[in-house]
């Protein structure tokens, strides 16, 4: 009986093993078959004939290239704006200083308007005129200098790059586009090309947002300009056009044309020096004549030999109302993430001292890395005012290692600040403390008086929080008819008149209120 049972068990095991082998073999065969089919698919895909690129989207006649260079550079020599980085690039004979200075300007100009950058650039080079000077600075000093310029990781990468140049490259800035791209953190294809052509005279095109717009209109490139095939076509076109004798000036001339004439809205085609080469301008004029029932021999966008299959042609029909603004085409922007953050302006008044503000330093990585802010909490869900006060009270009590009552916290209002990818709403409260409740215990927490806060590394969002808090101070002044109130309002109006833009106005007015209303 035992022997029989043993045999049955062994037979069962053999059967299971046999089935397992067949199952594994089946899996192996299936995988091999899949790989074989995949290879065949790749092979078939590789043998698909590529669509030949039409000369319609480039320049096939060398004479046209020479003419465009001449027209654009002649215009640039007469019409270019006098900008501090351009002046320095022309005047500075030291190649190391010149390369450093152009690098700084290109990093600052990323995502930031020229009018905003000019004063920051002058202050930066006055404080750190060489790469060695920047490398010797602290990250806190860099953040202070960058405060208000936005995209704060740029300043940090400049600092990291300067230290790398000094410590690893023996103080010698990279001398080629490839080395700029490989050796400096935060330097991409465009920045390397711009610095290389402007500071080092390297013959390379440089494609930024302005250049994309100009080239897409000039050569009727209507496909999504963010697609890799279109991006590569634009770089090839830029490299074809760049003037070998004046590469830096040519690249800046294309950018200047995009900034001053070939603008996103309301382009000044009548003033364009390369109008005769512009496919989209010809299309606009041709369409207008056809609508007026007049003939025209001007080239049409359908002159592209591969229309319908061309990777650079538009997929949507021409919109007569847009004219040249049909180009470039970009995908719809992704909606920014919506966040709500509790923030509390905590102050203390000491005997024979000015009002001081409690600031905490943000982490060294992530959004607004290393900057100082008021005590803040990201709201995970909607709460009542009382619940929000309790959350802030617990946070501040933990920071100061004391026990506070939420009844001391006063609701102020809300401030909206838009980052590139975040729609941030600050829900603002205020709290005034007595000196015995205000001891700090870490290096990432500090009290700053008004003058120190003016110089601190803080974000524009914090300045807006100051602004709304100070509006509440204004309401207090109205209620109690403070004698100096009307004078203060007049000063605010003057600041609004002299400010360059809304962002600038918010910053100037908020800081005026914070530091003038004693």
GUTI-119336 format. One record per residue (C-alpha): residue number from 1; x negated, y negated, z. Coordinates in steps of 0.5 Angstrom, whole numbers. Layout:
GUTI-119336
+-----+-------+-------+-------+
!   i !    c1 !    c2 !    c3 !
+-----+-------+-------+-------+
! NUM !     X !     Y !     Z !
...
+-----+-------+-------+-------+
//
This chain:
GUTI-119336
+-----+-------+-------+-------+
!   i !    c1 !    c2 !    c3 !
+-----+-------+-------+-------+
!   1 !     0 !     0 !     0 !
!   2 !    -6 !    -5 !     2 !
!   3 !    -9 !    -3 !    -4 !
!   4 !    -3 !    -4 !    -9 !
!   5 !    -2 !   -11 !    -6 !
!   6 !    -9 !   -13 !    -7 !
!   7 !    -9 !   -11 !   -14 !
!   8 !    -3 !   -15 !   -15 !
!   9 !    -6 !   -21 !   -12 !
!  10 !   -12 !   -20 !   -16 !
!  11 !    -8 !   -20 !   -22 !
!  12 !    -4 !   -26 !   -20 !
!  13 !   -11 !   -30 !   -19 !
!  14 !   -14 !   -27 !   -26 !
!  15 !    -7 !   -30 !   -29 !
!  16 !    -8 !   -37 !   -26 !
!  17 !   -15 !   -37 !   -28 !
!  18 !   -13 !   -35 !   -35 !
!  19 !    -8 !   -40 !   -36 !
!  20 !   -12 !   -46 !   -33 !
!  21 !   -18 !   -44 !   -38 !
!  22 !   -12 !   -45 !   -43 !
!  23 !   -10 !   -51 !   -41 !
!  24 !   -16 !   -54 !   -40 !
!  25 !   -18 !   -52 !   -47 !
!  26 !   -12 !   -55 !   -50 !
!  27 !   -14 !   -62 !   -46 !
!  28 !   -21 !   -62 !   -49 !
!  29 !   -18 !   -60 !   -56 !
!  30 !   -13 !   -66 !   -55 !
!  31 !   -18 !   -71 !   -53 !
!  32 !   -22 !   -69 !   -59 !
!  33 !   -17 !   -69 !   -64 !
!  34 !   -15 !   -76 !   -61 !
!  35 !   -22 !   -78 !   -62 !
!  36 !   -22 !   -76 !   -69 !
!  37 !   -16 !   -80 !   -70 !
!  38 !   -19 !   -86 !   -67 !
!  39 !   -25 !   -85 !   -71 !
!  40 !   -21 !   -85 !   -77 !
!  41 !   -17 !   -91 !   -76 !
!  42 !   -23 !   -95 !   -74 !
!  43 !   -26 !   -92 !   -81 !
!  44 !   -20 !   -94 !   -85 !
!  45 !   -20 !  -101 !   -81 !
!  46 !   -27 !  -102 !   -83 !
!  47 !   -26 !  -101 !   -90 !
!  48 !   -20 !  -106 !   -91 !
!  49 !   -22 !  -111 !   -95 !
!  50 !   -23 !  -118 !   -91 !
!  51 !   -19 !  -124 !   -94 !
!  52 !   -24 !  -128 !   -98 !
!  53 !   -25 !  -135 !   -95 !
!  54 !   -22 !  -141 !   -99 !
!  55 !   -27 !  -147 !  -101 !
!  56 !   -20 !  -151 !   -99 !
!  57 !   -22 !  -151 !   -92 !
!  58 !   -29 !  -152 !   -93 !
!  59 !   -34 !  -156 !   -97 !
!  60 !   -36 !  -153 !  -104 !
!  61 !   -40 !  -159 !  -107 !
!  62 !   -46 !  -161 !  -104 !
!  63 !   -45 !  -168 !  -106 !
!  64 !   -39 !  -169 !  -102 !
!  65 !   -43 !  -167 !   -96 !
!  66 !   -48 !  -172 !   -97 !
!  67 !   -43 !  -177 !   -99 !
!  68 !   -39 !  -176 !   -92 !
!  69 !   -45 !  -176 !   -88 !
!  70 !   -47 !  -183 !   -91 !
!  71 !   -40 !  -186 !   -90 !
!  72 !   -39 !  -183 !   -83 !
!  73 !   -46 !  -185 !   -81 !
!  74 !   -45 !  -192 !   -84 !
!  75 !   -38 !  -193 !   -80 !
!  76 !   -41 !  -191 !   -74 !
!  77 !   -47 !  -196 !   -74 !
!  78 !   -42 !  -201 !   -75 !
!  79 !   -37 !  -199 !   -70 !
!  80 !   -40 !  -195 !   -64 !
!  81 !   -38 !  -197 !   -57 !
!  82 !   -44 !  -199 !   -53 !
!  83 !   -44 !  -193 !   -48 !
!  84 !   -50 !  -193 !   -42 !
!  85 !   -52 !  -185 !   -44 !
!  86 !   -52 !  -187 !   -51 !
!  87 !   -57 !  -193 !   -50 !
!  88 !   -61 !  -189 !   -45 !
!  89 !   -62 !  -183 !   -50 !
!  90 !   -64 !  -188 !   -55 !
!  91 !   -69 !  -192 !   -51 !
!  92 !   -72 !  -187 !   -46 !
!  93 !   -79 !  -184 !   -49 !
!  94 !   -79 !  -179 !   -44 !
!  95 !   -76 !  -172 !   -47 !
!  96 !   -75 !  -169 !   -40 !
!  97 !   -71 !  -175 !   -37 !
!  98 !   -68 !  -176 !   -44 !
!  99 !   -65 !  -169 !   -44 !
! 100 !   -63 !  -169 !   -36 !
! 101 !   -59 !  -176 !   -37 !
! 102 !   -56 !  -173 !   -43 !
! 103 !   -54 !  -167 !   -40 !
! 104 !   -51 !  -171 !   -34 !
! 105 !   -47 !  -175 !   -39 !
! 106 !   -44 !  -169 !   -42 !
! 107 !   -42 !  -165 !   -36 !
! 108 !   -39 !  -172 !   -33 !
! 109 !   -35 !  -173 !   -40 !
! 110 !   -32 !  -166 !   -40 !
! 111 !   -24 !  -167 !   -38 !
! 112 !   -26 !  -174 !   -36 !
! 113 !   -24 !  -180 !   -40 !
! 114 !   -30 !  -185 !   -42 !
! 115 !   -28 !  -191 !   -38 !
! 116 !   -28 !  -187 !   -32 !
! 117 !   -35 !  -184 !   -33 !
! 118 !   -38 !  -190 !   -34 !
! 119 !   -39 !  -193 !   -27 !
! 120 !   -40 !  -186 !   -24 !
! 121 !   -46 !  -185 !   -29 !
! 122 !   -49 !  -191 !   -28 !
! 123 !   -49 !  -190 !   -20 !
! 124 !   -51 !  -183 !   -21 !
! 125 !   -57 !  -185 !   -25 !
! 126 !   -59 !  -190 !   -20 !
! 127 !   -59 !  -185 !   -15 !
! 128 !   -62 !  -179 !   -18 !
! 129 !   -66 !  -182 !   -24 !
! 130 !   -70 !  -175 !   -25 !
! 131 !   -68 !  -168 !   -25 !
! 132 !   -73 !  -168 !   -19 !
! 133 !   -69 !  -173 !   -15 !
! 134 !   -63 !  -169 !   -16 !
! 135 !   -66 !  -163 !   -14 !
! 136 !   -68 !  -166 !    -8 !
! 137 !   -61 !  -168 !    -6 !
! 138 !   -56 !  -164 !    -1 !
! 139 !   -50 !  -162 !    -4 !
! 140 !   -46 !  -166 !     1 !
! 141 !   -49 !  -172 !    -3 !
! 142 !   -47 !  -169 !    -9 !
! 143 !   -40 !  -168 !    -7 !
! 144 !   -40 !  -175 !    -4 !
! 145 !   -42 !  -178 !   -11 !
! 146 !   -37 !  -174 !   -15 !
! 147 !   -31 !  -176 !   -11 !
! 148 !   -26 !  -178 !   -15 !
! 149 !   -28 !  -175 !   -22 !
! 150 !   -25 !  -169 !   -21 !
! 151 !   -27 !  -162 !   -23 !
! 152 !   -32 !  -162 !   -17 !
! 153 !   -35 !  -155 !   -19 !
! 154 !   -39 !  -159 !   -25 !
! 155 !   -42 !  -163 !   -20 !
! 156 !   -44 !  -157 !   -16 !
! 157 !   -47 !  -154 !   -22 !
! 158 !   -51 !  -160 !   -24 !
! 159 !   -54 !  -159 !   -17 !
! 160 !   -55 !  -152 !   -18 !
! 161 !   -58 !  -153 !   -25 !
! 162 !   -63 !  -158 !   -23 !
! 163 !   -66 !  -154 !   -17 !
! 164 !   -67 !  -148 !   -22 !
! 165 !   -71 !  -153 !   -27 !
! 166 !   -75 !  -155 !   -21 !
! 167 !   -76 !  -148 !   -18 !
! 168 !   -76 !  -144 !   -24 !
! 169 !   -78 !  -148 !   -30 !
! 170 !   -83 !  -152 !   -26 !
! 171 !   -79 !  -158 !   -27 !
! 172 !   -79 !  -158 !   -35 !
! 173 !   -72 !  -159 !   -38 !
! 174 !   -70 !  -153 !   -43 !
! 175 !   -73 !  -156 !   -50 !
! 176 !   -68 !  -152 !   -55 !
! 177 !   -60 !  -150 !   -55 !
! 178 !   -61 !  -143 !   -54 !
! 179 !   -65 !  -145 !   -48 !
! 180 !   -60 !  -150 !   -45 !
! 181 !   -55 !  -145 !   -46 !
! 182 !   -59 !  -139 !   -42 !
! 183 !   -62 !  -143 !   -37 !
! 184 !   -57 !  -148 !   -34 !
! 185 !   -51 !  -146 !   -30 !
! 186 !   -44 !  -149 !   -33 !
! 187 !   -47 !  -150 !   -40 !
! 188 !   -43 !  -147 !   -46 !
! 189 !   -44 !  -147 !   -53 !
! 190 !   -41 !  -155 !   -54 !
! 191 !   -45 !  -158 !   -48 !
! 192 !   -52 !  -154 !   -51 !
! 193 !   -51 !  -156 !   -58 !
! 194 !   -49 !  -164 !   -56 !
! 195 !   -55 !  -164 !   -51 !
! 196 !   -60 !  -161 !   -56 !
! 197 !   -58 !  -165 !   -62 !
! 198 !   -57 !  -172 !   -58 !
! 199 !   -63 !  -171 !   -53 !
! 200 !   -68 !  -166 !   -57 !
! 201 !   -66 !  -168 !   -65 !
! 202 !   -64 !  -161 !   -66 !
! 203 !   -60 !  -160 !   -72 !
! 204 !   -54 !  -156 !   -70 !
! 205 !   -47 !  -158 !   -70 !
! 206 !   -43 !  -159 !   -64 !
! 207 !   -35 !  -158 !   -63 !
! 208 !   -31 !  -161 !   -58 !
! 209 !   -24 !  -163 !   -58 !
! 210 !   -25 !  -169 !   -62 !
! 211 !   -29 !  -166 !   -67 !
! 212 !   -23 !  -160 !   -67 !
! 213 !   -18 !  -165 !   -69 !
! 214 !   -22 !  -169 !   -74 !
! 215 !   -24 !  -162 !   -78 !
! 216 !   -18 !  -159 !   -78 !
! 217 !   -15 !  -165 !   -81 !
! 218 !   -20 !  -166 !   -86 !
! 219 !   -20 !  -159 !   -88 !
! 220 !   -13 !  -158 !   -87 !
! 221 !   -14 !  -152 !   -82 !
! 222 !    -7 !  -151 !   -79 !
! 223 !    -8 !  -144 !   -76 !
! 224 !    -8 !  -144 !   -68 !
! 225 !   -15 !  -148 !   -67 !
! 226 !   -16 !  -143 !   -60 !
! 227 !   -17 !  -137 !   -64 !
! 228 !   -24 !  -134 !   -65 !
! 229 !   -23 !  -134 !   -73 !
! 230 !   -21 !  -141 !   -73 !
! 231 !   -27 !  -143 !   -67 !
! 232 !   -32 !  -140 !   -71 !
! 233 !   -30 !  -143 !   -78 !
! 234 !   -30 !  -150 !   -74 !
! 235 !   -37 !  -149 !   -72 !
! 236 !   -39 !  -146 !   -79 !
! 237 !   -36 !  -153 !   -82 !
! 238 !   -40 !  -157 !   -77 !
! 239 !   -46 !  -154 !   -78 !
! 240 !   -45 !  -155 !   -85 !
! 241 !   -44 !  -162 !   -85 !
! 242 !   -49 !  -164 !   -79 !
! 243 !   -54 !  -169 !   -82 !
! 244 !   -61 !  -166 !   -81 !
! 245 !   -64 !  -173 !   -81 !
! 246 !   -60 !  -176 !   -75 !
! 247 !   -56 !  -170 !   -72 !
! 248 !   -55 !  -173 !   -65 !
! 249 !   -52 !  -179 !   -69 !
! 250 !   -48 !  -175 !   -73 !
! 251 !   -45 !  -171 !   -68 !
! 252 !   -43 !  -177 !   -64 !
! 253 !   -40 !  -180 !   -70 !
! 254 !   -35 !  -175 !   -71 !
! 255 !   -33 !  -175 !   -63 !
! 256 !   -33 !  -183 !   -64 !
! 257 !   -28 !  -182 !   -70 !
! 258 !   -24 !  -177 !   -66 !
! 259 !   -23 !  -182 !   -60 !
! 260 !   -22 !  -189 !   -64 !
! 261 !   -19 !  -187 !   -71 !
! 262 !   -17 !  -180 !   -72 !
! 263 !   -13 !  -180 !   -65 !
! 264 !    -8 !  -175 !   -63 !
! 265 !    -2 !  -179 !   -64 !
! 266 !    -2 !  -186 !   -68 !
! 267 !    -8 !  -184 !   -72 !
! 268 !   -11 !  -190 !   -76 !
! 269 !   -12 !  -187 !   -83 !
! 270 !   -12 !  -193 !   -86 !
! 271 !   -19 !  -195 !   -82 !
! 272 !   -22 !  -188 !   -83 !
! 273 !   -29 !  -188 !   -87 !
! 274 !   -28 !  -181 !   -89 !
! 275 !   -21 !  -181 !   -92 !
! 276 !   -22 !  -179 !   -99 !
! 277 !   -25 !  -172 !   -96 !
! 278 !   -18 !  -171 !   -92 !
! 279 !   -14 !  -166 !   -94 !
! 280 !    -8 !  -167 !   -89 !
! 281 !    -8 !  -175 !   -91 !
! 282 !    -8 !  -173 !   -98 !
! 283 !    -2 !  -168 !   -97 !
! 284 !     2 !  -174 !   -93 !
! 285 !     1 !  -179 !   -99 !
! 286 !     3 !  -173 !  -104 !
! 287 !     9 !  -171 !  -100 !
! 288 !    11 !  -179 !   -99 !
! 289 !    11 !  -180 !  -107 !
! 290 !    15 !  -173 !  -108 !
! 291 !    20 !  -176 !  -103 !
! 292 !    20 !  -182 !  -107 !
! 293 !    21 !  -178 !  -114 !
! 294 !    14 !  -180 !  -116 !
! 295 !     9 !  -175 !  -119 !
! 296 !     2 !  -174 !  -116 !
! 297 !    -4 !  -171 !  -118 !
! 298 !    -7 !  -171 !  -111 !
! 299 !    -9 !  -164 !  -108 !
! 300 !    -3 !  -160 !  -104 !
! 301 !    -4 !  -156 !   -98 !
! 302 !    -2 !  -150 !  -102 !
! 303 !    -8 !  -150 !  -106 !
! 304 !   -11 !  -145 !  -102 !
! 305 !   -12 !  -139 !  -106 !
! 306 !   -10 !  -135 !  -100 !
! 307 !    -4 !  -138 !   -98 !
! 308 !     0 !  -134 !   -94 !
! 309 !    -6 !  -129 !   -92 !
! 310 !   -11 !  -134 !   -90 !
! 311 !   -13 !  -134 !   -83 !
! 312 !   -14 !  -142 !   -83 !
! 313 !    -8 !  -144 !   -86 !
! 314 !    -2 !  -146 !   -82 !
! 315 !     4 !  -141 !   -81 !
! 316 !     9 !  -146 !   -80 !
! 317 !    12 !  -151 !   -85 !
! 318 !     9 !  -158 !   -86 !
! 319 !    13 !  -163 !   -82 !
! 320 !    14 !  -169 !   -86 !
! 321 !    15 !  -173 !   -80 !
! 322 !     9 !  -171 !   -77 !
! 323 !     4 !  -173 !   -83 !
! 324 !    -3 !  -171 !   -81 !
! 325 !    -1 !  -170 !   -74 !
! 326 !     1 !  -163 !   -77 !
! 327 !    -6 !  -161 !   -75 !
! 328 !    -9 !  -158 !   -71 !
! 329 !    -4 !  -153 !   -68 !
! 330 !    -5 !  -151 !   -61 !
! 331 !    -1 !  -146 !   -57 !
! 332 !     4 !  -148 !   -52 !
! 333 !     0 !  -150 !   -45 !
! 334 !     1 !  -145 !   -40 !
! 335 !     6 !  -148 !   -34 !
! 336 !     2 !  -150 !   -28 !
! 337 !     2 !  -146 !   -22 !
! 338 !     7 !  -149 !   -17 !
! 339 !     4 !  -150 !   -10 !
! 340 !     7 !  -154 !    -3 !
! 341 !     2 !  -155 !     2 !
! 342 !     3 !  -158 !     9 !
! 343 !    -2 !  -163 !    11 !
! 344 !    -3 !  -168 !    17 !
! 345 !    -7 !  -174 !    18 !
! 346 !   -10 !  -174 !    25 !
! 347 !   -12 !  -180 !    28 !
! 348 !   -15 !  -182 !    34 !
! 349 !   -17 !  -189 !    37 !
! 350 !   -22 !  -190 !    42 !
! 351 !   -24 !  -196 !    46 !
! 352 !   -28 !  -201 !    43 !
! 353 !   -28 !  -197 !    36 !
! 354 !   -24 !  -197 !    30 !
! 355 !   -19 !  -192 !    28 !
! 356 !   -22 !  -185 !    26 !
! 357 !   -19 !  -179 !    22 !
! 358 !   -20 !  -172 !    23 !
! 359 !   -23 !  -168 !    17 !
! 360 !   -24 !  -161 !    16 !
! 361 !   -29 !  -158 !    10 !
! 362 !   -26 !  -153 !     5 !
! 363 !   -30 !  -147 !     3 !
! 364 !   -36 !  -147 !    -1 !
! 365 !   -32 !  -143 !    -7 !
! 366 !   -26 !  -144 !   -10 !
! 367 !   -21 !  -151 !   -11 !
! 368 !   -25 !  -157 !    -9 !
! 369 !   -30 !  -153 !    -6 !
! 370 !   -34 !  -156 !     0 !
! 371 !   -30 !  -163 !     0 !
! 372 !   -27 !  -166 !     6 !
! 373 !   -19 !  -166 !     7 !
! 374 !   -14 !  -167 !    13 !
! 375 !   -12 !  -161 !    16 !
! 376 !    -8 !  -157 !    11 !
! 377 !    -4 !  -151 !    10 !
! 378 !    -1 !  -147 !     4 !
! 379 !     6 !  -146 !     5 !
! 380 !     8 !  -139 !     3 !
! 381 !    16 !  -141 !     4 !
! 382 !    21 !  -146 !     5 !
! 383 !    21 !  -148 !    12 !
! 384 !    25 !  -154 !    16 !
! 385 !    21 !  -160 !    18 !
! 386 !    21 !  -157 !    25 !
! 387 !    18 !  -151 !    23 !
! 388 !    13 !  -154 !    19 !
! 389 !    11 !  -159 !    25 !
! 390 !    10 !  -152 !    29 !
! 391 !     5 !  -149 !    24 !
! 392 !     1 !  -156 !    23 !
! 393 !     1 !  -156 !    31 !
! 394 !    -2 !  -149 !    32 !
! 395 !    -7 !  -150 !    26 !
! 396 !    -9 !  -157 !    29 !
! 397 !    -9 !  -154 !    36 !
! 398 !   -14 !  -148 !    34 !
! 399 !   -18 !  -153 !    31 !
! 400 !   -19 !  -158 !    37 !
! 401 !   -19 !  -152 !    42 !
! 402 !   -13 !  -156 !    46 !
! 403 !    -6 !  -155 !    47 !
! 404 !    -1 !  -160 !    43 !
! 405 !     6 !  -161 !    42 !
! 406 !    10 !  -161 !    36 !
! 407 !    14 !  -167 !    38 !
! 408 !     8 !  -172 !    37 !
! 409 !     8 !  -170 !    30 !
! 410 !    11 !  -175 !    25 !
! 411 !    14 !  -173 !    18 !
! 412 !    11 !  -178 !    13 !
! 413 !    13 !  -176 !     6 !
! 414 !    11 !  -172 !     0 !
! 415 !     6 !  -173 !    -5 !
! 416 !     5 !  -170 !   -12 !
! 417 !    -2 !  -169 !   -15 !
! 418 !    -3 !  -165 !   -22 !
! 419 !    -9 !  -161 !   -22 !
! 420 !   -11 !  -157 !   -29 !
! 421 !    -7 !  -151 !   -27 !
! 422 !    -4 !  -153 !   -21 !
! 423 !     2 !  -157 !   -19 !
! 424 !     1 !  -159 !   -12 !
! 425 !     6 !  -162 !    -7 !
! 426 !     3 !  -165 !    -1 !
! 427 !     8 !  -165 !     5 !
! 428 !     5 !  -170 !     9 !
! 429 !     5 !  -171 !    17 !
! 430 !     2 !  -176 !    22 !
! 431 !    -1 !  -175 !    29 !
! 432 !    -4 !  -180 !    33 !
! 433 !    -8 !  -177 !    39 !
! 434 !   -12 !  -179 !    45 !
! 435 !   -19 !  -178 !    46 !
! 436 !   -19 !  -173 !    51 !
! 437 !   -15 !  -168 !    46 !
! 438 !   -20 !  -169 !    40 !
! 439 !   -27 !  -166 !    41 !
! 440 !   -29 !  -162 !    35 !
! 441 !   -33 !  -155 !    36 !
! 442 !   -36 !  -154 !    29 !
! 443 !   -40 !  -157 !    23 !
! 444 !   -34 !  -156 !    19 !
! 445 !   -30 !  -161 !    23 !
! 446 !   -31 !  -168 !    24 !
! 447 !   -28 !  -175 !    26 !
! 448 !   -30 !  -181 !    21 !
! 449 !   -28 !  -188 !    22 !
! 450 !   -25 !  -192 !    16 !
! 451 !   -32 !  -194 !    13 !
! 452 !   -35 !  -187 !    13 !
! 453 !   -28 !  -184 !    10 !
! 454 !   -29 !  -189 !     4 !
! 455 !   -36 !  -186 !     3 !
! 456 !   -34 !  -178 !     4 !
! 457 !   -33 !  -173 !    -1 !
! 458 !   -26 !  -173 !    -1 !
! 459 !   -21 !  -171 !    -7 !
! 460 !   -16 !  -176 !   -11 !
! 461 !   -11 !  -172 !    -7 !
! 462 !   -13 !  -174 !    -1 !
! 463 !   -13 !  -181 !    -3 !
! 464 !    -6 !  -180 !    -5 !
! 465 !    -4 !  -178 !     2 !
! 466 !    -7 !  -184 !     5 !
! 467 !    -3 !  -188 !     0 !
! 468 !     4 !  -185 !     2 !
! 469 !     1 !  -185 !    10 !
! 470 !     0 !  -193 !     9 !
! 471 !     6 !  -194 !     6 !
! 472 !     9 !  -192 !    12 !
! 473 !     5 !  -197 !    16 !
! 474 !     8 !  -202 !    11 !
! 475 !    15 !  -201 !    13 !
! 476 !    12 !  -202 !    20 !
! 477 !     9 !  -208 !    19 !
! 478 !    16 !  -210 !    15 !
! 479 !    20 !  -208 !    22 !
! 480 !    15 !  -212 !    26 !
! 481 !    14 !  -218 !    21 !
! 482 !     6 !  -218 !    22 !
! 483 !     3 !  -225 !    20 !
! 484 !    -2 !  -222 !    15 !
! 485 !     3 !  -217 !    12 !
! 486 !     4 !  -222 !     6 !
! 487 !    -3 !  -223 !     5 !
! 488 !    -4 !  -216 !     5 !
! 489 !     2 !  -215 !    -1 !
! 490 !    -2 !  -220 !    -5 !
! 491 !    -8 !  -217 !    -5 !
! 492 !    -5 !  -210 !    -7 !
! 493 !    -2 !  -214 !   -13 !
! 494 !    -9 !  -216 !   -15 !
! 495 !   -11 !  -209 !   -14 !
! 496 !    -6 !  -206 !   -19 !
! 497 !    -7 !  -212 !   -24 !
! 498 !   -15 !  -210 !   -24 !
! 499 !   -14 !  -203 !   -24 !
! 500 !   -15 !  -199 !   -30 !
! 501 !   -10 !  -193 !   -30 !
! 502 !    -5 !  -190 !   -25 !
! 503 !   -10 !  -186 !   -22 !
! 504 !   -15 !  -192 !   -21 !
! 505 !    -9 !  -196 !   -18 !
! 506 !    -7 !  -190 !   -13 !
! 507 !   -14 !  -190 !   -10 !
! 508 !   -15 !  -197 !   -10 !
! 509 !    -9 !  -199 !    -6 !
! 510 !    -9 !  -193 !    -2 !
! 511 !   -16 !  -194 !     1 !
! 512 !   -15 !  -202 !     1 !
! 513 !    -9 !  -200 !     6 !
! 514 !   -13 !  -195 !    10 !
! 515 !   -19 !  -200 !    11 !
! 516 !   -16 !  -207 !    12 !
! 517 !    -9 !  -206 !    16 !
! 518 !   -12 !  -206 !    23 !
+-----+-------+-------+-------+
//
